[in-house]
Amino acid sequence: MTPRARAVLDSLGRNAGKLALATTIGLVLAAMTHIAAILMLPWLARQDAHARLAPTTTSEAAVLVAAPRDAGFGAVDASPPETWLPLHDPATAVGACAYDLAEGPLRVSAPDGRLFQTISLHARGAGAYYAVTDRAAVRGRLELVVATREQLDALLAREAAREEVADAPADGFGDLRVVAPGRQGFVLVRTLAAFPSEAGLARALVEGVSCTIEPL
């Protein structure tokens, strides 16, 4: 081996550790950047679900965002309902309403029909945090009260004061009370139409869900 070749090998041996360290640091930084970008997408996206549903914060009712097909699940309707949720389950009616708890708790009230129905609560940018089915309905309706921790404490204190005055327990039977992780979010309602003939009923049940803010 020539002196020049020996010198090159010696240099590579001395710098191999530095090269491996630099490569490892580069890979770690690239992975962290990639993960951070994915986690930030819900906050950076201008057309996220909450933004699309923003007009419903004052409508006090769920809006239809996907509808089952009257003509059959394997057919195409001549005039399908106008919705904006793509690639949805053709046997499911989907409704949604956005909320902002700045003015008070949100009451979600859904009629108890003969079709399977689910209601899920989603925090803005953080995904679903609560879900329930129509099995929890009481007295013909499914009632949820969504509030911040401070609002729920105030609500409980108000009910306790009423109990003292009336000398009887407050009638809160049937209300499911949920603490929201954030002030903003949206409610997603899904109703299953097992047969095409139930498509109209599924849409009516979804559109019959009310979402109202109840100031304390």
C-alpha beads as a LAMMPS data file, in Angstrom:
LAMMPS data file: protein, C-alpha beads

216 atoms
215 bonds

1 atom types
1 bond types

-500.0 500.0 xlo xhi
-500.0 500.0 ylo yhi
-500.0 500.0 zlo zhi

Masses

1 110.0

Atoms # bond

1 1 1 0.000 0.000 0.000
2 1 1 1.360 3.384 -0.975
3 1 1 1.879 6.120 1.613
4 1 1 -0.841 8.189 -0.067
5 1 1 -3.430 5.397 0.180
6 1 1 -2.471 4.758 3.787
7 1 1 -2.967 8.447 4.592
8 1 1 -6.449 8.435 2.999
9 1 1 -7.498 5.379 5.017
10 1 1 -6.189 6.933 8.228
11 1 1 -8.177 10.124 7.535
12 1 1 -11.365 8.143 6.888
13 1 1 -10.927 6.212 10.094
14 1 1 -10.505 9.374 12.152
15 1 1 -13.559 11.057 10.611
16 1 1 -15.899 8.042 10.498
17 1 1 -17.259 8.760 13.987
18 1 1 -17.913 12.403 13.178
19 1 1 -19.658 11.460 9.931
20 1 1 -21.884 8.915 11.703
21 1 1 -22.794 11.452 14.390
22 1 1 -23.646 14.131 11.843
23 1 1 -25.770 11.658 9.871
24 1 1 -27.652 10.565 13.003
25 1 1 -28.340 14.173 14.042
26 1 1 -29.597 14.971 10.548
27 1 1 -31.969 12.001 10.540
28 1 1 -33.320 12.854 14.016
29 1 1 -33.934 16.487 13.039
30 1 1 -35.661 15.417 9.822
31 1 1 -37.945 13.018 11.747
32 1 1 -38.809 15.690 14.334
33 1 1 -39.619 18.214 11.604
34 1 1 -41.828 15.688 9.806
35 1 1 -43.764 14.800 12.974
36 1 1 -44.156 18.459 13.947
37 1 1 -45.500 19.296 10.475
38 1 1 -48.096 16.506 10.701
39 1 1 -49.228 17.613 14.176
40 1 1 -49.553 21.226 13.043
41 1 1 -51.665 20.451 9.972
42 1 1 -55.041 20.767 11.774
43 1 1 -54.078 24.226 13.041
44 1 1 -52.612 25.433 9.736
45 1 1 -55.355 24.094 7.466
46 1 1 -57.844 26.782 6.469
47 1 1 -60.550 24.318 5.462
48 1 1 -60.611 22.006 8.466
49 1 1 -63.902 20.594 9.686
50 1 1 -64.453 23.348 12.246
51 1 1 -63.816 26.068 9.675
52 1 1 -66.270 24.484 7.227
53 1 1 -68.892 24.263 9.971
54 1 1 -68.324 27.747 11.416
55 1 1 -71.670 29.117 10.094
56 1 1 -73.540 26.496 12.145
57 1 1 -72.409 27.995 15.460
58 1 1 -75.491 30.239 15.351
59 1 1 -77.920 28.002 13.442
60 1 1 -78.918 25.974 16.543
61 1 1 -79.330 22.827 14.435
62 1 1 -77.138 20.219 12.822
63 1 1 -76.592 20.570 9.082
64 1 1 -76.520 17.613 6.722
65 1 1 -72.976 17.002 5.446
66 1 1 -73.543 13.539 3.919
67 1 1 -76.718 11.702 2.965
68 1 1 -77.692 8.109 2.138
69 1 1 -78.985 7.345 -1.336
70 1 1 -82.704 7.034 -1.964
71 1 1 -82.145 5.141 -5.220
72 1 1 -80.194 2.357 -3.546
73 1 1 -76.676 2.021 -2.250
74 1 1 -75.357 0.749 -5.580
75 1 1 -77.074 3.393 -7.700
76 1 1 -76.684 7.097 -8.369
77 1 1 -79.504 9.476 -7.449
78 1 1 -80.727 11.802 -10.175
79 1 1 -80.833 14.725 -7.709
80 1 1 -78.893 13.846 -4.551
81 1 1 -79.016 16.185 -1.508
82 1 1 -76.400 18.939 -1.589
83 1 1 -73.652 17.929 0.834
84 1 1 -69.907 18.524 1.053
85 1 1 -68.471 15.406 2.725
86 1 1 -66.805 13.251 0.019
87 1 1 -66.428 9.459 -0.043
88 1 1 -68.837 8.843 2.811
89 1 1 -70.699 5.650 3.707
90 1 1 -73.687 5.591 1.310
91 1 1 -75.873 3.998 4.009
92 1 1 -75.270 6.719 6.602
93 1 1 -76.667 10.208 7.064
94 1 1 -74.108 12.516 8.663
95 1 1 -74.840 15.849 10.281
96 1 1 -72.655 18.275 12.187
97 1 1 -72.689 21.541 14.091
98 1 1 -69.802 23.626 15.361
99 1 1 -69.767 25.167 18.820
100 1 1 -67.971 27.810 20.838
101 1 1 -68.424 27.646 24.610
102 1 1 -67.476 31.276 25.169
103 1 1 -71.077 32.228 26.038
104 1 1 -72.025 29.094 27.979
105 1 1 -72.482 25.314 27.811
106 1 1 -73.785 23.573 24.706
107 1 1 -76.904 21.410 24.823
108 1 1 -77.159 18.728 22.149
109 1 1 -80.639 17.227 21.845
110 1 1 -81.376 14.357 19.448
111 1 1 -84.712 12.649 18.796
112 1 1 -84.759 8.945 19.598
113 1 1 -85.820 7.264 16.363
114 1 1 -85.913 3.620 15.358
115 1 1 -82.609 3.861 13.460
116 1 1 -79.165 3.360 14.970
117 1 1 -77.578 6.711 15.766
118 1 1 -74.279 7.880 17.230
119 1 1 -73.133 11.285 18.447
120 1 1 -69.458 12.131 18.811
121 1 1 -67.805 15.280 20.154
122 1 1 -64.630 16.621 18.557
123 1 1 -62.283 19.282 19.894
124 1 1 -60.868 21.660 17.303
125 1 1 -57.504 20.340 16.186
126 1 1 -57.488 17.508 18.730
127 1 1 -59.873 14.825 17.443
128 1 1 -62.784 13.052 19.102
129 1 1 -63.037 13.078 22.902
130 1 1 -66.490 11.576 23.573
131 1 1 -69.018 9.359 21.793
132 1 1 -72.416 7.910 22.655
133 1 1 -75.158 5.936 20.885
134 1 1 -78.939 6.175 20.936
135 1 1 -78.941 3.483 23.642
136 1 1 -78.379 6.309 26.132
137 1 1 -81.627 8.067 25.174
138 1 1 -84.064 8.796 28.011
139 1 1 -87.708 9.856 27.668
140 1 1 -87.526 9.749 23.902
141 1 1 -84.475 12.001 23.467
142 1 1 -80.717 11.867 23.784
143 1 1 -79.486 14.891 25.729
144 1 1 -75.872 15.995 26.172
145 1 1 -74.528 19.050 27.942
146 1 1 -71.019 20.022 26.814
147 1 1 -69.188 22.499 29.043
148 1 1 -65.791 23.603 30.246
149 1 1 -64.783 22.541 33.738
150 1 1 -65.569 26.018 35.088
151 1 1 -68.995 26.058 33.435
152 1 1 -69.866 22.624 34.766
153 1 1 -68.878 23.667 38.296
154 1 1 -71.086 26.753 37.966
155 1 1 -73.968 24.637 36.656
156 1 1 -73.697 22.206 39.561
157 1 1 -73.536 25.076 42.047
158 1 1 -76.679 26.643 40.538
159 1 1 -78.542 23.334 40.739
160 1 1 -77.455 22.866 44.354
161 1 1 -78.797 26.337 45.199
162 1 1 -82.125 25.507 43.556
163 1 1 -82.351 22.287 45.548
164 1 1 -81.916 24.235 48.788
165 1 1 -84.683 26.672 47.846
166 1 1 -87.108 24.027 46.576
167 1 1 -86.111 21.475 49.221
168 1 1 -86.133 18.824 46.476
169 1 1 -83.527 17.389 44.100
170 1 1 -83.178 19.120 40.730
171 1 1 -84.509 17.157 37.800
172 1 1 -81.352 16.643 35.746
173 1 1 -82.248 13.050 34.947
174 1 1 -81.249 12.043 31.446
175 1 1 -78.590 14.719 30.826
176 1 1 -75.164 13.379 29.893
177 1 1 -72.632 15.977 30.991
178 1 1 -69.282 16.122 29.235
179 1 1 -66.256 18.296 30.019
180 1 1 -64.789 19.673 26.798
181 1 1 -60.977 19.853 26.525
182 1 1 -61.242 23.198 24.708
183 1 1 -63.690 25.995 24.020
184 1 1 -64.202 25.251 20.327
185 1 1 -65.176 22.052 18.556
186 1 1 -67.949 20.356 16.640
187 1 1 -70.616 17.693 17.073
188 1 1 -70.890 14.855 14.556
189 1 1 -74.150 12.889 14.232
190 1 1 -74.403 9.651 12.255
191 1 1 -77.640 7.775 11.537
192 1 1 -77.657 4.423 9.779
193 1 1 -80.174 3.681 7.020
194 1 1 -80.017 -0.091 6.707
195 1 1 -82.303 0.017 3.653
196 1 1 -82.757 2.629 0.903
197 1 1 -86.343 3.138 2.065
198 1 1 -84.970 4.472 5.395
199 1 1 -82.793 7.138 3.760
200 1 1 -85.378 9.903 4.231
201 1 1 -85.924 9.021 7.883
202 1 1 -82.167 8.956 8.515
203 1 1 -81.791 12.448 7.050
204 1 1 -84.752 13.735 9.078
205 1 1 -83.307 12.360 12.331
206 1 1 -79.956 14.001 11.644
207 1 1 -81.526 17.341 10.763
208 1 1 -83.699 17.093 13.882
209 1 1 -80.662 17.331 16.175
210 1 1 -80.427 20.705 17.913
211 1 1 -77.244 22.354 19.173
212 1 1 -77.952 25.352 21.410
213 1 1 -75.823 27.435 23.735
214 1 1 -77.399 27.913 27.178
215 1 1 -75.840 30.919 28.944
216 1 1 -75.357 30.448 32.678

Bonds

1 1 1 2
2 1 2 3
3 1 3 4
4 1 4 5
5 1 5 6
6 1 6 7
7 1 7 8
8 1 8 9
9 1 9 10
10 1 10 11
11 1 11 12
12 1 12 13
13 1 13 14
14 1 14 15
15 1 15 16
16 1 16 17
17 1 17 18
18 1 18 19
19 1 19 20
20 1 20 21
21 1 21 22
22 1 22 23
23 1 23 24
24 1 24 25
25 1 25 26
26 1 26 27
27 1 27 28
28 1 28 29
29 1 29 30
30 1 30 31
31 1 31 32
32 1 32 33
33 1 33 34
34 1 34 35
35 1 35 36
36 1 36 37
37 1 37 38
38 1 38 39
39 1 39 40
40 1 40 41
41 1 41 42
42 1 42 43
43 1 43 44
44 1 44 45
45 1 45 46
46 1 46 47
47 1 47 48
48 1 48 49
49 1 49 50
50 1 50 51
51 1 51 52
52 1 52 53
53 1 53 54
54 1 54 55
55 1 55 56
56 1 56 57
57 1 57 58
58 1 58 59
59 1 59 60
60 1 60 61
61 1 61 62
62 1 62 63
63 1 63 64
64 1 64 65
65 1 65 66
66 1 66 67
67 1 67 68
68 1 68 69
69 1 69 70
70 1 70 71
71 1 71 72
72 1 72 73
73 1 73 74
74 1 74 75
75 1 75 76
76 1 76 77
77 1 77 78
78 1 78 79
79 1 79 80
80 1 80 81
81 1 81 82
82 1 82 83
83 1 83 84
84 1 84 85
85 1 85 86
86 1 86 87
87 1 87 88
88 1 88 89
89 1 89 90
90 1 90 91
91 1 91 92
92 1 92 93
93 1 93 94
94 1 94 95
95 1 95 96
96 1 96 97
97 1 97 98
98 1 98 99
99 1 99 100
100 1 100 101
101 1 101 102
102 1 102 103
103 1 103 104
104 1 104 105
105 1 105 106
106 1 106 107
107 1 107 108
108 1 108 109
109 1 109 110
110 1 110 111
111 1 111 112
112 1 112 113
113 1 113 114
114 1 114 115
115 1 115 116
116 1 116 117
117 1 117 118
118 1 118 119
119 1 119 120
120 1 120 121
121 1 121 122
122 1 122 123
123 1 123 124
124 1 124 125
125 1 125 126
126 1 126 127
127 1 127 128
128 1 128 129
129 1 129 130
130 1 130 131
131 1 131 132
132 1 132 133
133 1 133 134
134 1 134 135
135 1 135 136
136 1 136 137
137 1 137 138
138 1 138 139
139 1 139 140
140 1 140 141
141 1 141 142
142 1 142 143
143 1 143 144
144 1 144 145
145 1 145 146
146 1 146 147
147 1 147 148
148 1 148 149
149 1 149 150
150 1 150 151
151 1 151 152
152 1 152 153
153 1 153 154
154 1 154 155
155 1 155 156
156 1 156 157
157 1 157 158
158 1 158 159
159 1 159 160
160 1 160 161
161 1 161 162
162 1 162 163
163 1 163 164
164 1 164 165
165 1 165 166
166 1 166 167
167 1 167 168
168 1 168 169
169 1 169 170
170 1 170 171
171 1 171 172
172 1 172 173
173 1 173 174
174 1 174 175
175 1 175 176
176 1 176 177
177 1 177 178
178 1 178 179
179 1 179 180
180 1 180 181
181 1 181 182
182 1 182 183
183 1 183 184
184 1 184 185
185 1 185 186
186 1 186 187
187 1 187 188
188 1 188 189
189 1 189 190
190 1 190 191
191 1 191 192
192 1 192 193
193 1 193 194
194 1 194 195
195 1 195 196
196 1 196 197
197 1 197 198
198 1 198 199
199 1 199 200
200 1 200 201
201 1 201 202
202 1 202 203
203 1 203 204
204 1 204 205
205 1 205 206
206 1 206 207
207 1 207 208
208 1 208 209
209 1 209 210
210 1 210 211
211 1 211 212
212 1 212 213
213 1 213 214
214 1 214 215
215 1 215 216
